[in-house]
């Protein structure tokens, strides 16, 4: 039993390490995209956002089966994510708080 427990701990440790590496890679990628997008005109951002969002919606609708994880990702990457940052965006754009 002790050997099994040790192997189990090892696999959990490996998963944690790999997940931490994944998160760090994701943070770096997000930072890089943020730096690129800072200098983009807002019209270019909007012009790219709408078709990208539509492609994502089409791909989501094409799924034969939608898992709870997919629904959560879809919500978190869209409306819920934007709602969480709406006040920050309004302040940034000088529109004040609502």
N, C-alpha and C positions, 0 to 999 in steps of 0.2 A: 504494500500500500504506500509506503514511504517513497518508493521510486516513482509510482504513478503521480503522487502529489508533487514531487519535484519536477517531473516532466510537465505537469499541468501548469505549475508556476512559470516554468520556462516559456511555455507557449503564450501565456498571458503577458509576460515581460516582453516577448518578441512583438506581440500585437501592439502593445503600448508604444514601443519604440518605433515601429513602422507607422503607426497612426500619428505620432508626434512629428515624424519626418514628413508625412503627407501634409499635415497642417502647416508646418513651417514652409514647405514648398508652395502651398496655396497662398500663404501670407505674402511671400516674396512675389508671386505672380500678380496678386492683387495690387501690391505696391507699384510694380512695374506698369501695369495698366493705368493706375491712377496718375502716375507721372506723365504717361503719354497723353492721357485724356485731359489733363489740366490745361494744355495749350490749344485744345480743339475748340473751334467756334461752336456755340450752342446749336446752331442750325445743322452742323455736321453730326453732332451727337444725336439730335432728333431724327435726322435722315437715316442714320444707321440703326437707331433704337427700334423704330417701328417695324421695318422689315425683319429684323432679328427676332423680335417678340412674336411676330406672325409665324415665322418658321418654327419657333419653339412651340407655339400653340398647335400648329398642324401636326408636328411630331407627337405631341402629347395626345391629340385626338386619335392618331393612327395606332396607338397602343391597343392591343386586344384586351389586355388585362392591366388594370391600374392598381398597383400595390399601395398600401398606406404610406410607405416611404416615398413613393413617387408623388403622391398628393401633397405630402408635407414639403418635399423639395419644391414643388410647383408653387405652393402658397408662400413659402419662405423666400423664394427667389423673385417673387412678384409683389402682389398687393401688400402682404404683411411686411415685407422688407421695406417697401417704399413708405408705408404708413409709419414705420418706426423712425424713419429719417425725414419725414415731411416737415417738421418744425425746423430742423437744421437747414434743410434746403430753402425754406422760406426766409429764414434769417440771412442765409448766404446770398440769396437773390435780392435782399433788401425789402421784402414784402412784409416784414414784421410777423408777429405771432397772431394766430387766429383763435 
